[in-house]
C-alpha cells in the first residue's frame, strides 16, 4: 500500500502502516537498516545522488531508510509536511534554533520550560548572540510586551513541564504571524494522539521521542516537524552538517511505539484523571496541577485544545522539601526517575532533579517549589497506584 492511499486513513491506521516499505524479503515488521553507507551502481550514479539529481541514500548521518520510515510516519500523525529525526529531544530543539535563528535574533519563551531547555537558551544560545526573554505562558499581554524588532521565534511547552500550564496555541500563533515570528510548540506531553499544534496554527512541533513516542523507556531520540522550507530544508541541512542523527535501531523502536500511541495515551489519561481527582481530595496535598481537573486554571482551554488531559500530574504536599522526599522514598510501585512517558509510573522532585540547574529565582518564578512533585502515570492498575500514594502520603509527616 502506498502512502497516498493512507493519507485519508484514520490516525491509528496511519500509526501502524504509514511509510512502511517492504524489501525483497517481504518482511511483515519494518526492517532495520544498520548500515553507515550505501553502494552505488556506478560513478555516474554516485555523482547524480550526491548532486541531488537522483534520489538515493548517501550516508546514515542524514539518510537512512529506517529513520525515514519514522520521520514520514510521525509527520503524517502531526499533519506536517516534513519531519527530521534527531539523536535526542534536546538536539531537536538545538537543531531548530540553530537552523532558523542567527546572531542578533531575539527569542521569547514561556517560563516553566524543562530545565535543560532553559540552560540551552540562557548559556549556549547566548554565546552565539541570541538573547532569550521569558514570559508567562498563559498571558498574551506579556508576549506582546516582550516582542522586539529582532524577535524571530516564540517557544512554548503546552502542557508545560512540570506544572501542566496550558498555552493558547491559536491565540499565540495569530499574534506571532502578525509579527513574522515562528511559533515552536513542544508537544511532548500530549503527542499528536491528544493535540495537533500545527492544526492550531503552530509552525513547528518538537518531540522528545524518548518519552511517549517510545512509551517504554527503551531509547533516546527527538524530532522536529513542520513545513518543507523550515524543517525539510533548513533543519535538515543543519542535521546533515552538524550530525545529531537518530540511530536506525532507535528509529525502529520509535516506529513500533507509534503503532500503540493512541491506545497508550488514552489509558495514561484515564488513569491520570482518576489519580489527580483522588489527590485533589487528600488532606496532605495542598494543590494538584492537572489539565483534566476542573480546578485547573485553564481547564476550558485544555478541553478545546486537547482531546484528553494527558498522563502528567504535578502536586504539592503539605510541608517543605523533607515532606516531599518522604513521599518519594515511601513509594513502592513508582520508579524514582526523571524520565516520563513510560508504561511504568515514575515520580520525581523537579527542584532537585530536572530543574536543579536553573537558579532558585527561576524556579520560584516558574512555580516549582521544594514541596512539589511530578508523576508520570503509567499503565499499571490505577487502584494499585492510588494505594501506593496513599501509603506514602500517610508517612510524609
C-alpha positions in Angstrom: 0.0 0.0 0.0 1.3 3.4 -1.0 1.3 6.5 1.4 -1.2 8.3 -0.8 -3.6 5.5 -0.2 -3.3 6.2 3.5 -3.5 10.0 3.5 -7.2 9.9 4.3 -7.0 7.0 6.7 -7.6 7.3 10.4 -4.9 8.1 13.0 -4.4 4.6 14.2 -4.2 3.1 10.7 -1.5 5.6 9.7 0.3 4.9 13.0 0.6 1.2 12.1 1.1 1.3 8.3 2.3 4.7 7.1 5.7 4.8 5.3 6.5 1.1 5.5 8.5 -0.1 2.5 8.9 -3.9 2.4 12.1 -5.2 0.9 12.6 -8.2 -1.4 12.4 -10.4 1.7 8.7 -9.5 2.2 9.1 -8.9 5.9 5.9 -8.1 8.0 7.6 -5.9 10.5 9.7 -2.9 9.3 13.3 -3.8 8.5 16.2 -2.2 10.4 19.0 -0.9 8.1 22.0 -0.8 10.4 24.5 0.4 7.8 26.7 3.5 7.8 26.9 3.9 4.0 25.3 2.8 0.7 26.6 1.4 -2.6 26.1 3.0 -6.0 25.6 1.3 -9.3 28.3 3.4 -11.0 30.4 6.5 -10.6 27.8 8.4 -12.6 25.0 7.1 -10.3 27.0 8.2 -7.2 27.5 11.7 -8.7 23.8 12.0 -9.5 22.7 11.1 -6.0 25.3 13.4 -4.3 24.3 16.3 -6.6 20.6 15.8 -5.9 19.7 14.9 -9.5 18.5 11.5 -8.3 17.0 10.4 -5.0 19.0 7.9 -3.0 20.7 7.2 0.3 24.2 8.5 0.8 25.2 8.2 4.5 23.2 7.3 7.5 24.0 10.5 9.4 21.3 12.1 7.3 19.7 9.4 5.0 18.6 6.0 6.4 15.5 4.0 5.4 14.6 3.0 8.9 14.9 6.6 10.2 12.9 7.8 7.2 10.0 5.5 8.0 9.8 7.0 11.5 10.0 10.6 10.1 7.4 10.1 7.5 5.0 8.3 9.9 5.3 11.0 12.6 4.9 13.8 10.1 1.7 12.2 8.9 0.4 11.9 12.5 1.2 15.5 13.3 -0.2 16.7 9.9 3.1 18.1 8.9 4.9 18.3 5.6 8.3 17.2 6.9 10.0 15.6 9.9 13.6 15.5 10.9 14.6 12.9 13.4 17.4 13.7 15.9 19.5 12.0 18.5 17.5 13.4 21.4 14.8 15.9 22.3 17.4 18.5 23.3 19.1 18.1 19.9 15.8 18.6 18.2 15.5 22.0 20.0 19.1 22.8 19.2 18.7 21.9 15.5 15.6 24.1 15.3 17.1 27.2 16.8 20.5 26.9 15.1 18.8 26.4 11.7 16.2 29.2 12.0 17.9 31.8 14.1 21.1 33.8 13.8 23.3 36.1 15.9 21.4 39.2 16.9 18.0 37.5 17.0 15.7 37.5 20.0 13.7 34.5 21.3 10.7 34.7 23.6 10.0 31.6 25.6 7.5 30.6 28.3 8.6 30.3 31.9 8.5 26.8 33.3 10.3 25.1 30.5 12.3 21.9 31.0 15.4 22.8 32.9 17.8 21.8 30.1 15.9 23.9 27.6 16.3 26.9 29.8 20.0 26.2 30.2 20.4 25.8 26.4 18.8 29.2 25.8 20.5 31.1 28.6 24.0 29.7 28.4 24.7 28.4 24.9 22.5 30.4 22.6 23.7 33.5 24.5 27.3 32.6 23.4 26.1 33.0 19.7 24.4 36.3 20.3 20.8 35.0 20.6 19.0 36.6 23.5 16.0 35.0 25.3 13.2 36.6 27.3 10.8 34.7 29.5 7.1 35.4 29.9 4.1 33.8 31.5 2.8 31.1 29.1 -0.9 32.0 29.6 -0.6 35.8 29.5 -0.8 37.1 25.9 -0.1 40.7 27.1 3.3 39.6 28.3 4.1 38.0 25.0 3.0 41.2 23.2 5.1 43.4 25.5 8.2 41.2 25.1 8.3 41.5 21.3 11.2 43.5 19.8 12.1 44.4 16.2 14.5 41.5 16.2 12.2 38.9 17.8 12.2 35.8 15.5 10.8 32.9 17.5 8.3 32.0 20.2 9.0 28.8 22.1 6.4 27.1 24.4 5.7 23.8 26.0 2.0 23.1 26.4 1.2 21.5 28.8 4.3 22.8 30.5 6.9 20.8 32.4 6.2 20.2 35.2 3.2 22.4 36.2 1.0 21.5 33.2 0.2 25.1 32.4 -1.6 25.4 29.1 -0.7 27.9 26.3 -3.3 29.1 23.9 -1.8 27.9 20.6 -4.3 29.6 18.4 -4.0 33.0 20.1 -0.2 32.9 20.2 0.0 31.8 16.6 -2.2 34.7 15.3 -0.1 37.2 17.2 3.2 35.6 16.2 2.3 35.5 12.5 1.2 39.2 12.6 4.8 39.9 13.6 6.5 37.4 11.3 7.5 35.3 14.3 7.9 31.5 14.2 5.9 29.6 16.8 7.5 26.4 18.1 5.5 24.1 20.3 7.0 21.3 22.3 4.2 18.6 22.1 6.0 16.0 24.3 3.3 15.7 27.0 0.3 15.3 24.6 1.8 13.8 21.4 -0.4 14.0 18.2 -2.7 11.5 19.8 -4.1 14.2 22.1 -3.1 17.5 20.5 -2.3 18.8 17.0 -0.3 22.1 17.3 0.2 22.5 13.5 -3.6 22.4 13.0 -4.0 25.1 15.7 -1.5 27.4 13.9 1.9 26.5 15.2 4.8 26.5 12.7 7.0 23.8 14.2 6.4 20.9 16.6 9.2 19.5 18.8 9.3 16.0 20.4 11.5 14.1 22.8 10.7 10.7 21.2 12.3 9.3 24.3 9.0 9.9 26.2 5.6 8.8 24.9 6.5 8.1 21.3 8.6 5.2 22.5 6.4 4.6 25.6 8.6 2.0 27.3 11.8 3.9 28.2 14.0 2.0 25.7 15.6 4.6 23.5 16.6 8.2 23.3 15.6 10.4 20.3 13.9 13.6 19.1 12.0 15.0 16.2 11.2 18.3 14.5 8.0 18.5 12.4 6.8 21.4 10.2 6.8 22.6 6.6 9.2 21.8 3.8 11.1 25.1 3.9 11.7 25.4 7.6 12.1 21.8 8.5 12.6 19.8 5.3 15.3 22.2 4.0 16.7 24.3 6.9 16.6 22.0 9.9 17.6 19.0 7.7 20.6 21.0 6.4 21.7 21.6 9.9 21.3 17.9 10.8 23.2 16.9 7.7 26.2 19.2 8.5 26.3 19.1 12.3 25.3 15.4 12.7 22.9 15.0 15.7 21.4 12.0 13.9 19.0 9.3 15.2 20.3 5.8 15.1 18.4 3.3 12.8 17.7 0.9 15.7 16.2 3.7 17.8 14.1 4.8 14.9 12.8 1.3 14.5 11.8 1.3 18.2 10.0 4.6 17.8 8.1 3.4 14.8 6.9 0.5 16.8 6.0 2.8 19.6 3.8 4.9 17.3 1.7 1.8 16.5 0.2 1.8 20.0 0.5 5.6 20.7 -3.2 6.3 20.6 -4.2 3.4 22.9 -1.5 4.2 25.4 -2.3 8.0 25.6 -5.9 7.2 26.3 -5.0 4.8 29.0 -2.4 7.2 30.6 -5.0 10.0 30.5 -7.8 7.9 32.1 -5.6 6.7 35.0 -4.1 10.2 35.5 -7.5 11.7 35.7 -8.5 9.3 38.5 -5.3 9.8 40.4 -5.5 13.6 40.1 -9.0 13.6 41.3 -8.0 11.4 44.3 -5.0 13.6 45.1 -7.2 16.7 44.9 -9.2 15.5 47.9 -6.3 14.3 50.0 -5.7 16.3 53.3 -1.9 16.2 52.8 -2.0 17.6 49.3 -2.2 21.4 49.0 -2.5 21.7 45.2 -2.9 19.5 42.2 -1.9 20.5 38.7 -3.7 18.5 36.0 -5.4 19.9 32.9 -8.2 17.4 33.1 -9.3 18.7 36.5 -12.0 21.4 36.6 -9.9 23.1 39.3 -7.1 23.7 36.7 -6.9 27.4 35.9 -7.0 26.6 32.1 -9.4 23.7 32.2 -11.6 25.2 29.5 -8.7 25.9 27.2 -7.3 22.4 27.7 -10.7 20.9 26.8 -10.7 22.9 23.5 -7.1 22.2 22.6 -6.6 18.6 23.8 -8.7 15.5 23.5 -7.7 14.4 27.0 -5.7 15.6 30.0 -2.5 13.5 29.4 -0.5 11.4 31.8 1.4 14.0 33.8 0.3 15.2 37.2 2.0 17.8 39.4 1.1 18.2 43.1 2.4 20.0 46.2 2.4 18.3 49.6 1.8 20.0 52.9 5.2 20.8 54.2 8.7 21.5 52.8 11.3 19.5 50.9 11.6 16.9 53.6 7.9 16.1 53.3 8.1 15.7 49.6 11.1 13.5 49.8 9.4 11.3 52.4 6.5 10.7 49.9 9.0 9.7 47.2 11.0 7.5 49.5 8.0 5.6 50.8 6.6 4.7 47.4 7.0 1.1 46.2 5.4 0.9 42.7 6.6 4.2 41.3 10.2 4.5 40.0 12.2 7.4 41.2 13.5 8.7 37.9 13.3 11.9 35.9 12.1 10.2 32.7 8.4 10.2 31.7 6.0 8.7 29.3 6.8 5.1 30.3 4.4 2.2 30.9 5.9 2.2 34.4 4.8 5.1 36.6 7.6 7.5 37.6 7.9 10.2 40.2 10.5 13.0 40.6 11.2 16.0 42.7 11.8 18.6 40.0 13.5 21.3 42.2 16.4 18.9 42.9 16.4 16.9 39.6 15.1 18.1 36.3 15.2 21.8 37.2 18.1 21.9 39.7 20.5 23.6 37.2 18.4 26.7 36.9 18.5 29.4 39.6 16.3 29.4 42.7 14.8 32.6 41.4 13.9 31.0 38.1 12.3 28.0 39.9 10.2 30.4 42.1 9.1 32.4 39.1 8.1 29.1 37.4 6.2 27.9 40.5 8.4 25.0 41.2 8.5 24.8 45.0 10.5 22.5 47.2 7.3 20.7 48.1 6.3 20.0 44.5 6.3 16.5 42.9 5.7 15.3 39.3 4.2 12.0 38.4 4.2 10.4 35.0 1.3 7.9 35.3 2.0 4.6 33.7 -0.2 1.7 32.7 -0.4 -0.2 36.0 -3.8 -0.9 37.6 -4.9 2.5 38.8 -6.1 1.4 42.2 -2.7 0.0 43.0 -1.1 3.3 42.2 -3.6 5.2 44.4 -2.9 2.7 47.2 0.9 3.3 46.8 0.4 7.0 47.0 -2.0 6.7 50.0 0.6 4.7 52.0 3.4 7.2 51.1 1.4 10.3 51.9 0.4 8.8 55.3 4.1 8.6 56.2 5.1 12.1 54.9 4.5 14.0 58.1 
